[in-house]
Amino acid sequence: MERRHLLVKDFMTREIITVDETTSVVDAAKLMAAEDIGSLFITRGDAIIGIVTQRDVISAHLLSDSLYHSLTVSDVMSTPIVSIGPDVDIWDAICLMNQTGKRHIAVVDGDMTLGIVTATDVIRVLATMRLIAEGAKD
């Protein structure tokens, strides 16, 4: 029996939320909390130029309270964005996360951003696969 590969497009988050590069870090943090997400893509016009994660926001807040309130997302974003194709196997996505130290990876096809895959997505998939495998043993 041939093993089916689990591809990034099978478990990525398709809805991406973007904010303009001039958005305050405080507003970005509020949006992430309201949407229950861990990252935002940062745009300049129609182009995605970076990503801000919860970790970036927390690190910015640790600097000083007054500085935190004056920062924009462009001050704390990561750029360039680490990306992966939609037809890449989950294990290659895990390797890319390990190699880059990034927990949020854009899923792109050419110039089009299709979604995002996060470490949380990977953990959820692997946990589900384990439960299925354990159920098959019973």
Backbone as a ProteinNet text record, in pm:
[ID]
protein_1_A
[PRIMARY]
MERRHLLVKDFMTREIITVDETTSVVDAAKLMAAEDIGSLFITRGDAIIGIVTQRDVISAHLLSDSLYHSLTVSDVMSTPIVSIGPDVDIWDAICLMNQTGKRHIAVVDGDMTLGIVTATDVIRVLATMRLIAEGAKD
[TERTIARY]
84.1	0	88.6	58.8	136.8	97.2	197.1	171.8	139.8	29.8	-9	67.2	127.2	199.5	101.1	124.9	43.3	112.4	44.5	102.4	61.3	143.7	117.6	-21.9	-63.8	-195.6	-310	-283	-385.8	-416.9	-324.7	-348	-314.1	-274.3	-242	-368.7	-348.8	-458.1	-470.8	-586.9	-605	-636.4	-700	-733.5	-614.2	-563.5	-454.7	-506.9	-454.2	-495.7	-374.7	-397.5	-289.4	-318.8	-211.6	-222.1	-116	-142.1	-47	75	187.2	313.8	311.7	217.5	210.2	122.4	63.6	-21.7	61.5	6.4	79.7	88.6	193.3	210.2	94.8	49.4	-62.8	-188	-217.4	-334.8	-318.3	-197.6	-172	-196.1	-150.7	-171.5	-320.3	-394.6	-540.1	-608.1	-565.1	-623.2	-590.9	-467.7	-431.6	-513.7	-533.5	-613.9	-759.3	-813.8	-954	-978.1	-882.8	-896.6	-842.9	-782.3	-721.9	-620.5	-528.2	-423.5	-287.1	-183.5	-49.2	38.8	-14.5	69.6	-16.9	45.8	-16.5	84.8	38.2	124.1	120.3	235	248	254.4	176.1	168.8	217.1	262.9	290.7	218.8	109	24.5	-33.4	-16.6	-68.1	34.9	157	265.4	279.8	297.8	329	479.7	517.7	659.8	719.5	637	689.4	581.8	620.2	528	559.4	455	468.4	398.4	466.5	411.1	385.9	314.9	292.5	425.3	521.7	653.8	717.4	702.2	754.8	688.8	558.1	482.6	525.2	539.7	581.5	722.5	812.4	949.5	951.6	867.8	860	808.9	713.8	655.7	756.2	847.6	948.2	1052	1063.4	1161.4	1132.6	1019.2	969.8	827.4	748.2	607.3	590.2	665.1	648.9	696.6	806.6	855.3	755.3	702.1	605.4	488	438.8	322.5	355.3	483.5	521.2	563.5	575.8	623.2	514.1	555.3	465.8	510.3	426	460.5	584.6	610.5	731.5	858.3	847.2	962.3	999.3	903.7	928	906.6	866.4	836.3	962.3	942.3	1048.9	1038.5	1151.5	1157.1	1295.5	1312.1	1206.2	1128.6	1013.4	927.3	979.3	983.4	1017.3	892.6	910	793.7	818.8	708.9	709.9	598.1	610.8	507	394.6	278.8	162.7	174.1	256.3	267.2	387.6	438.7	552.1	500.9	572.7	536.2	551.3	469.1	471.6	610.2	681.4	813.5	913	898.4	984.6	950.9	824.4	784.1	845	843.3	903.5	1053.1	1119.6	1263.9	1291.7	1208.1	1226.6	1209.5	1110.8	1091.5	1213.3	1265.5	1383.6	1505.9	1524.9	1642.2	1640.4	1522.4	1511.7	1478.7	1428.5	1384.3	1252.8	1184.3	1056.4	940.6	840.5	723.6	602.4	618.2	511.9	571.5	520	575.9	465	490.5	393.6	388.7	269.7	251.8	227.2	320.2	313	319.8	256.3	263.8	294.6	419.3	461.8	457	385.3	371.7	250.3	173.3	48.4	69.1	30.2	31.5	-101.7	-93.6	-214	-260.8	-168.2	-202	-78.1	-91.7	18.3	14.4	131.1	141.5	224.7	174.6	241.8	282.6	367.7	408.1	285.5	190.4	67	-9.8	-16.1	-81.9	-13.8	118.6	194.9	169.9	174	151.3	11.8	-86.6	-224.7	-235.4	-171.9	-176.4	-105.3	12	87.2	13.3	-50.1	-128.2	-246.2	-311.9	-424	-376.3	-262.8	-207.9	-174.9	-122.6	-89	-214.9	-318.3	-443.8	-503.3	-495.6	-547	-466.5	-334.9	-248.7	-273.3	-290.7	-318.8	-454.6	-550.6	-684.7	-680.9	-594.9	-582.9	-520.5	-441.7	-377.4	-474.6	-577.3	-674.4	-763.7
-118.3	0	124.8	216.9	339.5	438	496.3	595.3	729.2	788.7	920.2	1026.3	1115.9	1225.9	1333.5	1388.4	1498.8	1627.7	1702.7	1823.1	1946.7	2049.4	2175.1	2227.1	2218.2	2271.3	2196.6	2076	1997.5	2046.8	2122.1	2163.8	2310.1	2385.1	2526.6	2605.3	2721.3	2814.4	2901.8	2897.4	2969.2	3117.8	3150.6	3290.7	3360.1	3460	3538.3	3677.2	3732.3	3865.9	3956.8	4070	4164.4	4298.9	4371	4510.1	4590.9	4718.1	4807.7	4826.5	4852.3	4867.7	4980.9	5074.3	5186.7	5157.5	5039	5001.5	4996	5047.1	5043.6	4899.8	4872.7	4740.3	4711.8	4814.9	4798.9	4754.2	4818.9	4779.8	4640.5	4605.7	4471.2	4366.3	4395.4	4302.7	4284.7	4392.8	4385.2	4302.1	4319.7	4244.2	4095.4	4062.9	3922	3859.4	3932.8	3881.5	3863	3960.4	3953.7	3839.3	3814.3	3709.7	3574.9	3572.4	3451.3	3389.8	3474.6	3431.4	3470.4	3405.7	3429.9	3514.1	3557.7	3637	3717.6	3822.8	3907.3	3930.7	3928.6	3968.5	4120.4	4177.9	4322.7	4362.1	4462.7	4504.4	4647.4	4670.3	4805	4809	4883	4878.6	4738.8	4676.2	4541.1	4432.5	4472.9	4375.7	4337.9	4208.8	4161.6	4176.6	4250.6	4281.8	4220.9	4165.1	4109.1	4037.6	3990.5	3922.2	3964.1	3979.2	4007.9	3895.7	3844.1	3735.7	3783.9	3700.7	3732.6	3750.1	3666.9	3676	3812.4	3864.5	3997	4104.9	4093.1	4191.1	4186.1	4067	4053	4108.5	4076.7	4127.9	4280.1	4339.1	4484.9	4544.9	4479.2	4530.5	4526.8	4432.2	4419.4	4530.8	4601.4	4710.2	4820.2	4880.3	4980.3	5013.2	5051.2	5077.6	5194.4	5300.8	5417.7	5387.1	5314.7	5278.9	5186.5	5091.4	4996.8	5069.6	5172.2	5245.7	5333.6	5353.4	5436.8	5353.7	5223.5	5138	5106.1	5091.8	5038.7	4896.3	4823.6	4685.3	4676.7	4779.7	4777	4783.7	4833.4	4839.3	4702	4610.9	4481.8	4360.3	4383.6	4272.2	4196.6	4071.7	3990.8	4000.3	4019.2	4025.7	3980.2	3910.1	3860.7	3747.2	3721.5	3615	3480.5	3383.7	3247.1	3187.9	3123.9	3071.2	2929	2865.4	2726.8	2710.1	2613.5	2587.6	2502	2507	2432.1	2281.1	2235.6	2092.3	2027.1	2091.6	2039.6	1949.2	1841.2	1744.9	1806.3	1762.5	1813.8	1801.8	1694.3	1673.4	1776.8	1820.3	1926	2060.1	2081.4	2203.3	2205.1	2090.9	2080.8	2109.8	2053.2	2077.9	2225.9	2291.1	2434.2	2514.8	2480.1	2549.1	2531.1	2409.9	2383.3	2457.6	2460.2	2525.9	2676.9	2735.7	2881.8	2935.3	2848.6	2894.6	2969.5	2963.5	3033.8	2938.6	2986.3	2905.2	2941.6	3043	3088.5	3100.4	3021.6	3018.2	3047.1	3141.9	3176	3063	3032.4	2934.6	3014.5	3000.5	3081.2	2993.9	3044.9	2983.8	3096.6	3105.8	3218.8	3345.6	3445.7	3572.9	3575.9	3467.8	3464.8	3399	3470.9	3413.5	3342.8	3210.2	3127.3	3109.1	3123	3098.7	3098.8	3035.9	3028.4	2892.3	2840	2717.9	2751.7	2710.3	2742.7	2615.2	2632.4	2518.6	2456.9	2538.7	2487.8	2399.8	2440.3	2358.3	2222.3	2222.5	2098.3	2007.2	2063.2	1983.7	1922.7	2001	1952.1	1834	1845.8	1738.8	1613.6	1631.3	1516	1447	1524.6	1465.5	1386.5	1439	1368.5	1239.6	1247.6	1128.3	1021.2	1062	966.2	901.4	980.8	925.3	824.4	856.6	765.2	636.1	649	530.8	444.5	506.6	431.1	363.4	431.3	371.9	253.2	257.6	147.3	24.2	43.3	-68.1	-146.3	-77.7	-141.4	-240
0	0	0	-88	-99.9	9.2	74.2	178.3	113.4	155.1	103.4	180.8	108.7	172.3	214.7	331.1	378.6	336	252.2	194.3	274	267.3	336.9	304.4	179.4	140.4	208.6	260.7	327.7	468.7	529.2	667.8	696.1	594.4	616.1	650.3	709.2	733.7	610.1	548.1	422.6	442	551.2	575.6	639.3	570	626.3	657.7	764.4	805.1	790.4	727	700.1	765.8	792.2	836.8	764.1	749.6	685.6	774.9	712.8	785.3	887.3	876.5	969.9	1091.3	1096.6	1209.9	1337.8	1445.3	1572.5	1623.4	1697.6	1757.6	1853.6	1924.3	2016.8	1942.1	1830	1750.6	1691.9	1651.3	1599.3	1708.1	1829.7	1941.6	1970	1965.2	1988.3	1880	1754.5	1644	1657.2	1690.8	1709.3	1821.1	1929.5	2040.3	1998.2	1928.5	1885.7	1788	1699.4	1597	1644.5	1763.5	1819.9	1723.2	1678	1585.8	1641	1590.6	1640.8	1551.7	1436.5	1346.7	1250.8	1198.3	1096.4	986.3	862.2	751.5	742.5	712	703.6	556.4	520.2	379.9	360.9	240.3	188.8	55.3	50.6	-68.9	-80.8	-196.9	-218.9	-188.8	-156.3	-136.5	10.7	36.1	170.6	189.4	293.7	313	439.8	526.2	650.3	728.7	846.2	935.3	1078.6	1157.8	1300.3	1374.9	1476.8	1556.8	1699.7	1775	1915.9	1988.1	1953.9	2016.4	1989.6	1867	1834.4	1920.6	1937.2	2015.9	2162.8	2215.4	2355.5	2375	2283.4	2292.1	2287.7	2203.5	2193.7	2324.3	2385.9	2509.9	2624.1	2618.2	2723.2	2719.9	2607	2595.4	2696.8	2682.6	2777.8	2737.3	2834.3	2806.9	2710.2	2729.5	2642.1	2499.8	2486.8	2354.1	2285.1	2357.7	2303.7	2238.8	2302.7	2251.7	2131.8	2102.9	1988.7	1866.7	1881.7	1772.5	1671.7	1546.5	1443.3	1411.1	1340.9	1307.8	1220.9	1140.6	1057.5	1142.4	1265.6	1355.7	1411.4	1417.9	1483.8	1392.8	1269.5	1178.9	1138.1	1099.9	1041.3	890.6	828.3	683.9	639.9	533.2	444.8	511.9	458.5	510.2	461.6	552.8	514.7	450	335.4	263.8	216	181.8	136.8	34.4	-53.3	-152.1	-96.4	-157.2	-107.4	-126	-219.6	-248.2	-180	-76.8	-1.7	110	136.2	239.6	379.4	473	610.2	672	641.4	701	650.8	527.4	475	540.3	571.1	641	781.6	847.6	981.1	973.4	874.4	856	833.3	751.9	725.7	854.1	934.3	1062.1	1151.4	1156.7	1238.8	1187.7	1057	997.6	1016.6	1005.7	1011.2	1150	1236.7	1367.8	1363.2	1250.6	1233.9	1259	1332.4	1363.3	1277.7	1193.5	1103.7	964.1	870.3	735.7	634.7	547.9	443.5	341.1	295.6	188.1	61.2	-33.7	-154.7	-279.6	-383.5	-515.1	-612	-654.4	-735.9	-653.9	-703.7	-632.1	-540.1	-537.8	-462	-324.7	-218.4	-84.4	-63.7	-41.4	-30.4	113.4	206.7	346.4	432.2	547.7	642.7	710	739.8	818.1	941	1056.2	1181.6	1253.7	1353.1	1435.2	1502.4	1540.2	1601.3	1502.9	1376.8	1273.8	1263.1	1261.1	1247.6	1367.6	1486.4	1607.7	1606	1565.4	1558.9	1461.9	1346.3	1246.5	1298.2	1356.1	1406.1	1520.2	1606.7	1715.4	1660.4	1560.2	1496.9	1431.1	1361.4	1296.8	1401.1	1515.5	1621.2	1677	1700.1	1751	1653.2	1525.4	1422.7	1423.4	1430.8	1430.8	1554.1	1668.4	1790.8	1784	1723.9	1706.5	1612.3	1512.8	1416.8	1480.9	1586.5	1654.9	1741.8	1789.4	1880.5	1813.5
[MASK]
++++++++++++++++++++++++++++++++++++++++++++++++++++++++++++++++++++++++++++++++++++++++++++++++++++++++++++++++++++++++++++++++++++++++++

